[in-house]
């Protein structure tokens, strides 16, 4: 009788049909889950960074436009005073 192929945990990689299909499907499933988790985390990170950049840009734009209008009020442009 042949010696079965064993993995690092000592379990046989060859099932009764002498195929590696079962373990390869398990490995593929684990790799797929890890890949999806990494992609999801990277999407969350990108979204958070884009949200922060948009918020900072909005605040800066509001501050700049507020300063312009304040200066306009101080110099009595546009008939405000």
Secondary structure as GFF3:
##gff-version 3
##sequence-region A 1 81
A	DSSP	alpha_helix	21	74	.	.	.	ID=ss1
A	DSSP	three_ten_helix	77	79	.	.	.	ID=ss2
###
